[in-house]
Structure formats: structure tokens, C-alpha cells
């Protein structure tokens, strides 16, 4: 699951792909990096797929640390940024390109070609411009900052779904942007009317 999906253009394809939906890891998931993970799908087409894990916290990286690493926050300038911004969590978006930041956010922000329009409620931007805007209080109303992403080669995700690795369900912005990461897995399953304890007997549906 560590291969990068290529893309053409900056608009997510529609058709029968999983763009804008959630992937929910099944107990059969053998990759520990994705255990009990919920992935928001940003791009899925014949060339592969990519998404952002939305329920794994990067415990050793704070938003303030990320800003300093990117030279967006100088020494002693913390008082210029609201504590609510500096204290926000950074998440692990997946094992690919973990040295880069990716931001899922509401549609009230755009960085031009660096922003992928996924659906009417959620966009993806991967430029420092959005981090600078968030730090200055001019960012999107809702956002999720993550390091790295999850990527699949052509046909790989489909094979994993057939092997009972994932369930899928519609996404909603309230779930994606909720700061309570611990509840996201159960909330995503609840959208399918499933409880985690029943997943083992829930094989085959995706």
C-alpha cells in the first residue's frame, strides 16, 4: 500500500470509483499501518488511488513543530499565532511521502493547481501556502493536516477490497474534520449499520 498513484489533471474522476468516500479497514487487514484506519479517498481511477487516513494522530509532531520545520514560524513568534492553532493535532495521512504535508479542507480555500477539488464539501491542498494561511488565521474554516498519504497502484485497491480488506461508505465533512479521532472508526462503521464487534462476520460487503 505504499505505491504512489499518478493522476492527470486536478479534478477527481467520478464514474464508479470511490472518490469522496471512506475506506474502513477490516480485521482481515494485514498491514499494521492501516489497522482500524479510516481513509478519505481523494483520487481513484484506472491509474490507481490515493487517500488520507483521518484517524491516526502523529503524536510526536505538533503543528507548531511543523511550522518551524517549514520556516513558517520563526523563533519567539509563537505569541503571534493563536494557541488554538499551535495546539491543533497533526495526523498521519499514510506511509507515502511522509515528509510532505497534505491538508483536507473545506471549499472556502484554494491554492490554484495545488488544490484538488474532490467534491463540493472537501478539497485537498499540498502546498505550504495553506499552512501559512492557517497559521495567520486566513485558512479554510475546517481543515485536517496530515503527513503523507495512502497510495495504491492500478487495480491494487480493488484486489484488497475483494480480499475483504476494506469496507467503503459515503463520507461527510463532520466525520472527516472531527477532532475526536478515537471515535471516527466506530462512526464510519455506524454509517453502514455495523458494529466493530460484528465485523468478522461481515465479510464480503464493500
HUHUHU-V850224 format. One record per residue. RES is the residue in three letters. SS is DSSP state (A for helix, B for strand, O for the rest). D_CENTER is the distance of its C-alpha to the mean C-alpha in Angstrom with 1 decimal. Layout:
((RES SS D_CENTER) (RES SS D_CENTER))
This chain:
((UNK O 14.6) (UNK B 14.7) (UNK O 15.9) (UNK O 14.6) (UNK O 14.6) (UNK O 16.9) (UNK O 17.0) (UNK O 19.9) (UNK O 19.5) (UNK O 16.7) (UNK B 16.6) (UNK O 14.7) (UNK O 17.5) (UNK O 18.5) (UNK O 21.1) (UNK O 20.3) (UNK O 16.9) (UNK O 13.7) (UNK O 12.1) (UNK O 10.6) (UNK B 10.9) (UNK B 9.5) (UNK B 10.5) (UNK B 12.3) (UNK B 13.9) (UNK O 17.7) (UNK O 20.2) (UNK O 21.3) (UNK O 18.2) (UNK O 20.1) (UNK O 17.4) (UNK A 17.2) (UNK A 13.9) (UNK A 12.4) (UNK O 14.9) (UNK O 14.1) (UNK O 10.4) (UNK B 8.4) (UNK B 5.9) (UNK B 5.0) (UNK B 7.3) (UNK B 7.9) (UNK B 11.1) (UNK B 13.7) (UNK B 17.3) (UNK O 20.4) (UNK O 19.2) (UNK B 16.2) (UNK B 12.6) (UNK B 9.2) (UNK B 5.6) (UNK B 2.4) (UNK B 4.2) (UNK O 4.6) (UNK O 8.3) (UNK O 9.4) (UNK B 11.3) (UNK B 12.7) (UNK B 16.2) (UNK B 18.1) (UNK B 16.4) (UNK B 17.0) (UNK A 16.1) (UNK A 19.8) (UNK A 19.8) (UNK A 17.1) (UNK A 19.2) (UNK A 22.3) (UNK A 21.1) (UNK O 20.4) (UNK O 23.7) (UNK O 22.4) (UNK O 24.2) (UNK O 27.7) (UNK O 29.6) (UNK O 31.0) (UNK O 28.9) (UNK A 26.8) (UNK A 29.1) (UNK A 28.2) (UNK O 24.6) (UNK O 24.2) (UNK A 23.7) (UNK A 20.9) (UNK A 18.9) (UNK A 19.9) (UNK O 19.2) (UNK O 15.7) (UNK B 13.3) (UNK B 11.1) (UNK B 8.4) (UNK B 8.2) (UNK O 5.2) (UNK O 8.0) (UNK O 11.7) (UNK B 12.1) (UNK B 13.2) (UNK B 12.4) (UNK B 15.0) (UNK B 13.0) (UNK B 10.7) (UNK B 7.9) (UNK B 7.7) (UNK B 6.4) (UNK B 9.9) (UNK O 12.9) (UNK O 15.3) (UNK O 17.9) (UNK O 16.9) (UNK O 17.2) (UNK O 17.9) (UNK A 19.7) (UNK A 18.9) (UNK A 15.9) (UNK B 14.1) (UNK B 12.8) (UNK B 13.9) (UNK O 11.9) (UNK O 14.1) (UNK O 16.3) (UNK O 14.0) (UNK O 10.6) (UNK B 10.5) (UNK B 8.7) (UNK B 11.0) (UNK O 11.7) (UNK O 15.0) (UNK A 16.8) (UNK A 18.2) (UNK A 15.5) (UNK A 15.6) (UNK A 19.3) (UNK A 19.3) (UNK A 17.3) (UNK A 19.8) (UNK O 22.7) (UNK O 21.7) (UNK O 21.3) (UNK O 17.5) (UNK O 15.8) (UNK O 16.7) (UNK O 13.2) (UNK B 10.3) (UNK B 7.4) (UNK B 8.2) (UNK B 6.8) (UNK B 9.2) (UNK B 8.8) (UNK B 7.0) (UNK B 8.3) (UNK B 11.2) (UNK B 14.2) (UNK O 17.7) (UNK O 19.6) (UNK O 20.4) (UNK A 18.6) (UNK A 16.0) (UNK A 18.9) (UNK A 21.0) (UNK A 18.7) (UNK A 18.6) (UNK A 22.3) (UNK O 22.7) (UNK O 21.2) (UNK O 18.1) (UNK B 15.7) (UNK B 16.1) (UNK B 14.5) (UNK B 14.8) (UNK B 14.3) (UNK O 11.5) (UNK O 12.7) (UNK A 11.7) (UNK A 13.5) (UNK A 11.5) (UNK A 8.0) (UNK A 9.6) (UNK O 12.1) (UNK O 12.9) (UNK O 14.4) (UNK A 11.9) (UNK A 14.9) (UNK A 15.4) (UNK A 12.2) (UNK A 13.3) (UNK A 16.7) (UNK A 15.7) (UNK A 13.8) (UNK A 16.9) (UNK A 19.2) (UNK O 18.0) (UNK O 19.8) (UNK O 22.6) (UNK O 22.0) (UNK O 22.4) (UNK A 21.0) (UNK A 24.6) (UNK A 25.3) (UNK A 22.6) (UNK A 25.1) (UNK A 27.4) (UNK O 24.7) (UNK O 24.6) (UNK O 24.4) (UNK O 22.4) (UNK O 19.2))
